[in-house]
Amino acid sequence: MSDQADNRAPYAQIAAHYTELITSGELEPGTLLPSIKNLAQEWKVSTATAEKALRKLRTEGLVRGIHGIGTEVLDRPSPMSSGAQRQDRGRHSGSSWGSGERSDSHQAAVVSAPADVARALDVAAGSDVIRRRRVYRDRHGIVAHSTSWIPTRYGDLIPALAKSERLTGGTSLQLIAQATGRPITHRIDTASARLLTAEDAQLLELNPARPPTEPVVVMTAKFVDSESNVVEYGVDLGGPGRTWRTESEVTQ
């Protein structure tokens, strides 16, 4: 847990606490949350603040109110994260995993850059690039299949980038920034949806002969350092049924 002060409003702190417990699976579907009165006493806040926290959880689809019974935890897949959100988590916590997530199937290889990857990395098509792949999962299954494309010059500085194992000492972006002395200064994100190809289905561990007919979310993120070098291009392929959500404060 971070030692930094939590400057969020009390209702947001309460909601975040229960969001973590729900999405990690610690609070199972069907579990009843404390009543508004008990929540207010436990957190030493007003009943209005406690009610606002529960309303936020309902708005996010994590719980539902049952008249005369209380607030019940719902069962639903967690949304997938964008590359930018994973970078933010990595910077703040040292891990890019979302709540209740884990990653496995780490693979790395030096391969020829496909045309779209070459354009994103600003290299010639067919050039050697590092391709790092892993699968993010939670208790519902695959959240996303994630691929990071990295110019090979960074592999010369950090040999671990081309090895099929989980990185230690930080994310790929953190390791590259440390090795080059150039911080990552901005990123370019896209979000789209597409039908799964047979190759996509294999990456998501589905039957390639009969991929789902519903489109899935595809997120890309291009990361650029302080000297305008593209250091990484990430492509996240969402699992079937996964959505993407983001949240920000609105000031008036």
Salt bridges, closest charged atoms under 4 A:
ASP6 OD2 - ARG8 NH2 2.63
GLU60 OE2 - LYS56 NZ 3.06
GLU60 OE2 - ARG245 NH2 3.34
GLU72 OE1 - ARG64 NE 2.65
ASP75 OD1 - ARG139 NH2 3.58
ASP75 OD1 - HIS140 NE2 3.11
ASP88 OD1 - ARG91 NH2 2.83
ASP88 OD1 - ARG187 NH1 3.06
GLU101 OE1 - ARG86 NH1 3.24
ASP104 OD2 - ARG137 NE 2.68
ASP138 OD1 - ARG242 NH2 2.82
ASP200 OD1 - ARG194 NH2 2.95
GLU205 OE2 - ARG137 NH2 2.62
ASP225 OD2 - ARG182 NE 2.89
ASP236 OD2 - ARG86 NE 3.41
GLU247 OE2 - LYS56 NZ 2.55
GLU247 OE1 - ARG245 NH2 3.21
